Structure formats: C-alpha cells, structure tokens
Amino acid sequence: MITKDFLGKIPIFKFLPEEDHLALVSLWKLKTIKSGEVLFRKGEVGSAMYVIEEGEIEIVLPVDPPVNEVQLSVLKEGDFFGELSLFTDVPRTATARALTNTRLIEMQRGDFITFVMERPSVAVSMLSEMAKRLQLTNELISSLASKNVNEEIEEELSFGDRVADKIAEFGGSWPFIFSFLGFMVVWIVLNTMQLIAQPFDEYPFILLNLLLSTIAALQAPVIMMSQNRAQKKDRLKADLDYQINVKSELMLQQLHKKIDRLMDEDVPKLRKEVQLLKKQSLPRQKR
C-alpha cells in the first residue's frame, strides 16, 4: 500500500510538507511486473514515472553485438526512474527490466503536471535531484575508467594474507633453493663428520625427513592461498578491461552519432553558405 511515509523516503519528495505527501498518495497507481519482464524499451515514448516499492529493476543500454547491452544501474526499493517523461514525451533513453518480481507505483504525466501547477515546490525538489543525477553522470563519463587493481587488492589484504604472499614469494625463488640446500648440507655434515660430541640426527636422518615433510605440508596451502589471490586479481583485471572496452565503444558510438548529425545538419548549411558567398562574389569579379 502506498503511504505518505513511503513517499517521504523518496529523495525528490522527502523535503515536501506533509500535506503535499497526502496529496501525492492519491496520484500514484500500483503496478506489478514479473522477473525478466521488460517495463519499457529504449526509444519508446514515455508518459509515466515509476518508484520501486519492492523488488529490483535493472536499467540497460542496448548496444551492438557481441555485447548487445550494457547494464547502467540496478535500482532497488525507494529508487525512482523515468522522471523525464513527466516533463516531456521524449523517447526513453534506456531499457528497464525487472530482475525480480517487482511492485511499482506509477504516476502519469497529466496527473503530475496538474499537481505541480498547484504546488511549485515539488518541481523545485525534483529538479534539484535531477541536477545531482546529471552531475554524477557527467563525472562518470569524464572520469577515467582505469583503476589500479593492485592497490585495490592491497587495501583488502589482512596481515595473514601478506605473510602468506611473502612466504610464497620466497619459496619460489633461487635464494630459497640455495639457502635450503645449504641448510641440508650443514645438517648432514654435523651428523656424519662427528663435529659435535653427540649427533642429534644420525643416518638415515629421520628428523630431517620429518622436518622436510612438515615444511612441504605447510608450504603447499600457503602457496595455494597466494595463487587464489592471484586468480582473483586476474579476474578483476579482466573485468576492468571489459569495462574500459565497453566505455570506449560507447564513446565511439556517441562520436559517430555526433559526426552523423554534423554531416546531416551542419555540413549542408555550410554548403549553402559557401554557394551563397560564391554567388555574391561573382558580380564583384565581373566588375
């Protein structure tokens, strides 16, 4: 059920007085969609705004194969979308699809315009929230997609993880091999050449075998822990490469659209102006 308390949780309405919340309740209608169902598609003319009462909606942008679509965001309870349709009948800029069984509350443009005409404070609050969203979008587009994966993983490592990485790094190096060989030679010499009064591990060096087995048993899981973190780092790098490629593709598509618009609109105007200048210059040349 739609209540004024629920509307008070929505960013664009939470600063409105209680009487406006009470008036807003009557304008919304309940709408339910099933998991996987498309609420609207990119290019369709919108005429309503939606607020999620329960469930999740993903906003995706269709692109060319093989990617097909890029997920822009996942909206949850209390989030709103489609607000531009309340001001104008422009086509939808993205596709909205339900990730789970979702309950929405819907407001039609005609009802909203009537409400805003009576209460201008609603329009001011909504424009403020839309400006924040636009700023975040501009920051996302202008920011670099590249991140230092090593720094991100380094921040998440515990003391035990760092120790395990150091052990694995030392265990897979030439200094470890030479030092371990030297240790074994010293051990064998001390117990065979009678350099000490009483050998502590006579041939066949049972204590040395036990020590080697213990080191191998402890070293194996430590190395596996380090390998798991290396695999996680590789996955993060692969995801980051994918994001960079998708962003580059989107920027190229935007650039292509701008060039097409330039060719369709601006270039013909320039040609007409050039032809007009030529016609104006011909009489002067004859004189």
MONOR-V371467 format. One record per residue. N is the residue number from 0. OMEGA is omega as a letter, one per 20 degrees, with the letter a starting at -180 (none if undefined). D_LAST is the distance of its C-alpha to the last C-alpha in whole Angstrom. Layout:
n;omega;d_last
N;OMEGA;D_LAST
N;OMEGA;D_LAST
This chain:
n;omega;d_last
0;a;83
1;a;80
2;r;82
3;r;80
4;r;81
5;r;80
6;r;76
7;r;77
8;a;77
9;a;73
10;a;71
11;a;68
12;a;71
13;a;74
14;a;73
15;r;73
16;a;76
17;a;79
18;r;78
19;r;75
20;r;76
21;r;79
22;a;76
23;a;74
24;a;77
25;a;77
26;a;73
27;r;74
28;a;75
29;r;77
30;r;76
31;r;78
32;a;76
33;r;78
34;a;78
35;a;75
36;r;73
37;r;69
38;r;69
39;a;65
40;r;62
41;r;59
42;r;56
43;r;59
44;a;58
45;r;60
46;a;62
47;r;65
48;a;66
49;r;69
50;a;72
51;r;74
52;r;78
53;r;80
54;a;78
55;r;75
56;r;72
57;r;69
58;a;66
59;r;64
60;r;60
61;r;60
62;a;58
63;r;58
64;j;61
65;a;63
66;r;63
67;r;63
68;r;63
69;r;63
70;a;66
71;a;64
72;r;67
73;a;70
74;a;71
75;a;75
76;r;77
77;r;75
78;r;71
79;r;69
80;a;66
81;a;63
82;r;62
83;a;59
84;r;60
85;a;61
86;a;58
87;a;55
88;r;56
89;r;54
90;r;55
91;a;58
92;r;57
93;r;60
94;r;63
95;a;66
96;a;70
97;r;73
98;r;75
99;r;78
100;a;80
101;r;78
102;a;78
103;r;75
104;a;74
105;r;71
106;r;69
107;a;67
108;a;63
109;r;64
110;a;67
111;a;66
112;r;63
113;a;66
114;a;68
115;r;65
116;r;64
117;a;68
118;a;68
119;a;65
120;r;67
121;r;67
122;r;63
123;a;63
124;a;66
125;r;64
126;r;60
127;r;62
128;r;64
129;r;61
130;r;59
131;r;62
132;r;61
133;r;58
134;r;58
135;r;61
136;r;58
137;r;56
138;r;58
139;a;59
140;a;56
141;a;55
142;r;58
143;r;59
144;a;61
145;r;63
146;r;67
147;a;69
148;a;72
149;r;75
150;r;74
151;r;75
152;a;78
153;a;79
154;a;79
155;a;81
156;r;84
157;r;88
158;r;90
159;r;92
160;a;88
161;r;87
162;r;91
163;r;91
164;r;87
165;r;89
166;r;92
167;r;90
168;r;88
169;a;91
170;r;93
171;a;90
172;r;90
173;r;91
174;r;93
175;a;95
176;a;96
177;a;97
178;r;99
179;r;100
180;r;102
181;r;103
182;a;105
183;r;106
184;r;108
185;r;109
186;a;111
187;a;112
188;a;113
189;a;115
190;r;117
191;a;118
192;r;119
193;r;121
194;r;119
195;a;120
196;a;124
197;r;123
198;a;120
199;r;119
200;a;117
201;r;119
202;j;118
203;r;117
204;a;115
205;r;115
206;r;114
207;r;111
208;r;110
209;r;110
210;r;108
211;r;106
212;r;106
213;r;105
214;r;102
215;a;101
216;r;102
217;a;100
218;a;97
219;r;96
220;r;95
221;r;93
222;r;91
223;r;90
224;r;89
225;r;87
226;r;86
227;r;85
228;r;83
229;r;81
230;r;80
231;r;79
232;r;77
233;r;76
234;r;75
235;r;73
236;r;71
237;r;70
238;a;70
239;r;67
240;r;65
241;r;65
242;r;64
243;a;61
244;r;60
245;r;60
246;r;58
247;r;56
248;r;55
249;r;55
250;r;52
251;r;50
252;r;50
253;r;49
254;r;46
255;r;46
256;r;45
257;r;43
258;r;41
259;r;41
260;r;40
261;a;37
262;a;36
263;a;37
264;a;35
265;a;33
266;r;31
267;r;30
268;r;28
269;r;27
270;r;25
271;r;24
272;r;22
273;r;21
274;r;19
275;r;18
276;r;16
277;r;15
278;r;14
279;a;12
280;a;10
281;r;9
282;r;6
283;r;5
284;r;5
285;r;4
286;none;0
